[in-house]
Amino acid sequence: MNGMNNRQMGIRVLVVDDSALMANQIARILSEDPAIEVIGRAKDGIEALQMVEQLKPDVITLDVEMPRMNGLTALKHIMVKHAIPTVMISALTQEGSRAAFDAFRYGAIDVIAKPSRRHDESLEGQKKDIIAKVKRAADIRIGKTRYLRISPDPLLSKTNGKGVYDFSSSIIAVGAGTGGYYSLLKIVPSLPAEFNHVVVILLLVASRYAEPFAAYLDAHSVIPVRTIRGVSQPQRGVCYIASLEDYPAFSLTAGASVRFDPGGYPGIDDTGPVDRMLTSLAEAAGTMAVGVVMSGPGTDGADGIVEIRKAGGIGVVQDITNCVDPSMPLAVLRKGSVEEILPDYLMAELFMDPESFRRG
């Protein structure tokens, strides 16, 4: 894990913000936790890069709008040269915003709004959120994560897929909660044009966040990325994004083809949406099903992975040391029904060739 040699002295944090008032406020908030030590404050991206070299912090908090070098540009340099876990604290990085997705794409672990006296959240709650996210960031192994430079050719016309799914390839169903944006932006844009499987990603967020994320992924990926709404049959070579409001599930038609079931899976009332999706996929696709449980809160997905494995499919979880919230992968691991444990930066290899990960 990052910064373990210095952990006895606390989590060493560099605060970067052009406002001295805000930098001091963030530093005071973080210093309230005895496990955190603020070791420096930088007023812009250029100063931040210099201080990163000198101080070697465990975590960086980074504003977006700053003079000389803004936070997103600084973040790209930090990820390429140092790969230090970074949390963006800015008025621009609300969930679902382009700035937030840019930050995740460039390697930020998490984003959070600047502390303020908002009506929808107490200042005390905001303080706890900032401290929790910085502490989680310190424990994440980001390894080979770097700013992804590959962008789709603007002259390349995307198709709607490579034909209706026909059991000649896999259906990869992914459940992701907290930390999902960060990890999925390392995976989907890495898939090449020859990708021939189906990916269905259930984000445990509302559609107002999932829809802009699908559009952002599509703009930065070679393969087409679509929302699941209005789609009856999955197309090979396409990534589909679903939200909590979509109740994604699969069914097998009379003609023995797999289709999306807009009615959802008729499971037990307290079954989570990831479990419902994975269980329905196990029944519809059998050995061609691949279930992936990534970072997120709770235990959703653990029972679904068991059903995937019973059907002869492949069950995979994200490495817990690579998760913003390891709760969902931990729940799967406790069930003991998993084929592979992978960090997000190796997931694209799984998506490209699931069979190579099968242990039999």
Secondary structure as UniProt FT lines:
FT   TURN            2..3
FT   HELIX           4..9
FT   STRAND          11..16
FT   HELIX           20..31
FT   TURN            34..35
FT   STRAND          36..42
FT   HELIX           45..55
FT   STRAND          59..62
FT   HELIX           71..81
FT   STRAND          86..89
FT   TURN            91..92
FT   TURN            95..96
FT   HELIX           98..106
FT   STRAND          110..112
FT   TURN            119..120
FT   HELIX           123..138
FT   TURN            143..144
FT   TURN            154..155
FT   STRAND          171..176
FT   TURN            178..179
FT   HELIX           180..187
FT   HELIX           188..190
FT   TURN            193..194
FT   STRAND          198..203
FT   HELIX           207..219
FT   STRAND          225..227
FT   TURN            229..230
FT   TURN            236..237
FT   STRAND          238..242
FT   TURN            244..245
FT   STRAND          250..252
FT   TURN            254..255
FT   STRAND          258..260
FT   TURN            262..263
FT   TURN            269..270
FT   HELIX           273..285
FT   HELIX           286..288
FT   STRAND          289..293
FT   TURN            300..301
FT   HELIX           302..310
FT   TURN            311..312
FT   STRAND          314..318
FT   HELIX           320..322
FT   HELIX           327..335
FT   STRAND          340..342
FT   HELIX           344..346
FT   HELIX           347..352
FT   HELIX           354..357
//
